[in-house]
Amino acid sequence: MADTKKKLRPSMLFLTGAVSLLGLYLEYALLAAERFIFDKSYNEFTITESVTHWIVTCVVWGFLGLIIFYVASRVYGFDLTKKDRRPTVRGLVVALLLLSSSVGVKYLLLGGWQMTLDFKQQGWFQFIFLNVYRLFEAVLLVFAAVFFQEACQRVTKIENEHIPWGGALLALTWGLLHFLTSGDIIMAIFYTALAFFIGCAHLAAKKNLYISYLFAAVLILL
């Protein structure tokens, strides 16, 4: 592990986290290309065009996620999954409390469960692809939180795994950017809090990537 830390410097960890995050915004480049191809905005897309957009976006995000995973784990030997770690009962309780409160706030803001509203608005065919799209989004968000957390711990040399550095950075970047992209202050505040929760859940899960991803996916889908 000592050799790995020398190779995977904090600067590279920050960079990898930033790449994970910026990868999400490649969607805007796709939207610009689609606007040129279809000669219409995203809100005017037909069912086929919307599904095509989600599929292409998932392919781009999935490919980027695989590259990040390969470089981190295979090239640098960074234990990204930490699958042998098991969260404590206390950690799970904390994560579940955060999850339930966040889902509750989201329910109040949207006026219902997001999946229910999406199904009514989109229909079953679009509903399936939309939620697959969100699952891919969750992957890159969790990756960003993971690398930001590790980078901050190495820079500060504070190994305390109760300080959600990754969640804080994710909130200050992806979360706050919703003020610019959504135009809705209330929802932007919520997504900032959601980003922070993802980082907290990662620590509550003892950095087990699979459990961290499960919490993030549930929150994003519900």
C-alpha positions as CSV (number, residue, x, y, z in Angstrom):
1,M,0.0,0.0,0.0
2,A,2.9,2.3,0.7
3,D,4.1,2.1,-2.9
4,T,0.5,2.7,-4.2
5,K,0.3,5.9,-2.1
6,K,3.5,7.2,-3.6
7,K,2.2,6.5,-7.1
8,L,-1.3,7.8,-6.7
9,R,-0.5,11.3,-5.4
10,P,-3.2,13.6,-3.9
11,S,-3.1,15.7,-7.1
12,M,-3.9,12.7,-9.2
13,L,-6.7,11.7,-6.8
14,F,-8.2,15.2,-7.1
15,L,-7.8,15.0,-10.8
16,T,-9.6,11.6,-11.0
17,G,-12.4,12.9,-8.9
18,A,-12.7,16.0,-11.1
19,V,-12.7,13.8,-14.3
20,S,-15.5,11.7,-12.7
21,L,-17.5,14.9,-12.0
22,L,-16.8,16.6,-15.3
23,G,-17.8,13.4,-17.1
24,L,-21.4,14.1,-16.1
25,Y,-21.3,17.4,-17.9
26,L,-20.3,15.7,-21.2
27,E,-24.1,15.4,-21.5
28,Y,-24.3,19.0,-22.3
29,A,-21.9,18.5,-25.3
30,L,-24.2,15.6,-26.4
31,L,-27.2,17.9,-26.1
32,A,-25.5,20.6,-28.2
33,A,-24.8,18.0,-30.9
34,E,-28.3,16.6,-30.7
35,R,-29.8,20.1,-31.0
36,F,-27.8,20.5,-34.2
37,I,-28.9,17.1,-35.5
38,F,-32.5,17.1,-34.5
39,D,-32.9,20.9,-34.9
40,K,-34.8,21.1,-31.6
41,S,-34.2,21.5,-27.9
42,Y,-34.2,18.6,-25.4
43,N,-37.7,19.5,-24.1
44,E,-39.1,19.0,-27.7
45,F,-37.6,15.5,-28.2
46,T,-39.8,12.7,-29.3
47,I,-39.9,9.4,-27.3
48,T,-37.3,7.9,-29.7
49,E,-35.0,10.9,-29.5
50,S,-35.2,11.1,-25.7
51,V,-34.4,7.3,-25.3
52,T,-31.6,7.7,-27.9
53,H,-30.1,10.5,-25.8
54,W,-30.2,8.5,-22.6
55,I,-28.6,5.5,-24.2
56,V,-25.8,7.5,-25.8
57,T,-25.2,9.3,-22.5
58,C,-25.1,6.0,-20.6
59,V,-22.6,4.6,-23.1
60,V,-20.3,7.7,-22.6
61,W,-20.6,7.6,-18.8
62,G,-20.2,3.8,-18.7
63,F,-17.0,4.0,-20.8
64,L,-15.6,6.8,-18.7
65,G,-16.4,4.9,-15.5
66,L,-14.6,1.8,-16.8
67,I,-11.5,3.8,-17.7
68,I,-11.4,5.4,-14.3
69,F,-11.9,2.0,-12.6
70,Y,-9.2,0.4,-14.7
71,V,-6.6,3.1,-14.2
72,A,-7.2,3.4,-10.5
73,S,-7.3,-0.3,-9.6
74,R,-5.2,-2.0,-12.3
75,V,-2.6,0.7,-13.1
76,Y,-2.1,2.2,-9.6
77,G,-3.4,-0.7,-7.4
78,F,-5.9,1.6,-5.6
79,D,-8.5,-0.4,-3.8
80,L,-11.5,1.4,-5.1
81,T,-14.2,-1.1,-4.0
82,K,-13.0,-2.0,-0.5
83,K,-15.4,-4.9,-0.8
84,D,-13.9,-6.7,2.3
85,R,-15.0,-3.8,4.5
86,R,-18.3,-4.1,6.4
87,P,-20.1,-1.2,7.8
88,T,-21.0,-1.2,11.5
89,V,-24.6,-1.3,12.7
90,R,-24.2,2.3,13.9
91,G,-22.9,3.3,10.5
92,L,-25.9,1.7,8.7
93,V,-28.3,3.3,11.1
94,V,-26.8,6.7,10.4
95,A,-26.9,6.1,6.7
96,L,-30.5,4.9,6.8
97,L,-31.6,7.9,8.8
98,L,-29.9,10.2,6.3
99,L,-31.4,8.3,3.4
100,S,-34.9,8.3,4.8
101,S,-34.8,12.0,5.7
102,S,-33.4,12.9,2.3
103,V,-36.0,10.9,0.5
104,G,-38.7,12.5,2.6
105,V,-37.5,16.0,1.7
106,K,-37.4,15.0,-2.0
107,Y,-40.9,13.7,-1.7
108,L,-42.1,17.0,-0.3
109,L,-40.3,19.1,-2.9
110,L,-41.6,17.0,-5.8
111,G,-45.0,16.5,-4.4
112,G,-44.7,12.7,-4.7
113,W,-42.3,9.8,-5.3
114,Q,-40.0,10.6,-8.2
115,M,-40.4,7.1,-9.7
116,T,-44.2,7.4,-9.6
117,L,-44.2,10.9,-11.1
118,D,-41.8,9.8,-13.8
119,F,-43.9,6.7,-14.7
120,K,-47.0,8.9,-15.0
121,Q,-45.2,11.5,-17.1
122,Q,-42.9,9.3,-19.2
123,G,-44.8,6.0,-19.6
124,W,-43.2,2.6,-19.0
125,F,-40.9,2.6,-22.0
126,Q,-39.2,6.0,-21.3
127,F,-39.3,5.3,-17.6
128,I,-37.0,2.3,-17.9
129,F,-34.3,4.1,-19.9
130,L,-34.6,7.2,-17.7
131,N,-33.9,5.2,-14.6
132,V,-31.0,3.3,-16.2
133,Y,-29.6,6.7,-17.1
134,R,-29.8,7.8,-13.4
135,L,-28.1,4.6,-12.3
136,F,-25.1,5.5,-14.5
137,E,-25.1,9.0,-13.2
138,A,-24.9,7.6,-9.6
139,V,-21.7,5.7,-10.5
140,L,-19.8,8.8,-11.5
141,L,-21.1,10.7,-8.5
142,V,-19.9,8.0,-6.1
143,F,-16.5,7.8,-7.9
144,A,-16.1,11.6,-7.4
145,A,-16.9,11.3,-3.7
146,V,-14.5,8.4,-3.3
147,F,-11.5,10.1,-4.9
148,F,-12.1,13.5,-3.3
149,Q,-12.3,11.8,0.1
150,E,-9.0,10.0,-0.4
151,A,-7.3,13.0,-1.7
152,C,-8.3,15.2,1.2
153,Q,-7.3,12.6,3.7
154,R,-3.9,12.4,2.2
155,V,-3.4,16.2,1.9
156,T,-4.6,16.9,5.5
157,K,-3.1,13.6,6.8
158,I,-6.2,13.2,8.9
159,E,-7.3,9.6,8.6
160,N,-10.5,10.2,10.6
161,E,-13.1,8.5,8.5
162,H,-15.9,10.5,10.1
163,I,-15.1,13.7,8.2
164,P,-16.9,13.6,4.9
165,W,-14.4,15.5,2.8
166,G,-15.7,13.9,-0.4
167,G,-19.3,14.8,0.3
168,A,-18.3,18.4,1.1
169,L,-16.3,18.8,-2.2
170,L,-19.1,17.1,-4.2
171,A,-21.6,19.5,-2.6
172,L,-19.4,22.5,-3.4
173,T,-19.1,21.4,-7.1
174,W,-21.8,19.3,-8.5
175,G,-24.3,20.4,-5.9
176,L,-23.8,24.2,-6.2
177,L,-23.6,24.0,-10.0
178,H,-27.4,23.2,-9.9
179,F,-27.9,26.8,-9.1
180,L,-26.7,27.6,-12.6
181,T,-28.1,24.6,-14.5
182,S,-31.5,24.1,-12.9
183,G,-32.6,27.7,-12.2
184,D,-34.6,26.4,-9.2
185,I,-33.0,27.6,-5.9
186,I,-34.9,25.1,-3.7
187,M,-34.0,22.1,-5.9
188,A,-30.4,23.4,-6.1
189,I,-30.2,23.4,-2.3
190,F,-31.6,19.9,-2.2
191,Y,-29.0,18.6,-4.7
192,T,-26.2,20.3,-2.7
193,A,-27.4,18.4,0.4
194,L,-27.8,15.2,-1.7
195,A,-24.2,15.5,-2.8
196,F,-23.1,15.8,0.8
197,F,-25.2,12.8,1.8
198,I,-23.4,10.7,-0.8
199,G,-20.1,11.5,0.8
200,C,-21.5,10.8,4.3
201,A,-23.0,7.5,3.1
202,H,-19.7,6.4,1.7
203,L,-18.1,6.8,5.1
204,A,-21.0,5.2,6.9
205,A,-20.5,2.2,4.5
206,K,-16.8,2.0,5.6
207,K,-15.9,3.0,2.1
208,N,-17.4,-0.2,0.7
209,L,-18.1,1.0,-2.9
210,Y,-21.0,-1.4,-3.5
211,I,-22.9,-0.3,-0.4
212,S,-22.1,3.4,-1.0
213,Y,-23.4,3.0,-4.5
214,L,-26.6,1.3,-3.3
215,F,-27.4,4.3,-1.0
216,A,-26.7,6.8,-3.7
217,A,-28.8,4.9,-6.3
218,V,-31.8,4.6,-4.0
219,L,-31.7,8.3,-3.2
220,I,-31.4,9.3,-6.9
221,L,-34.1,7.0,-8.1
222,L,-36.6,7.7,-5.3
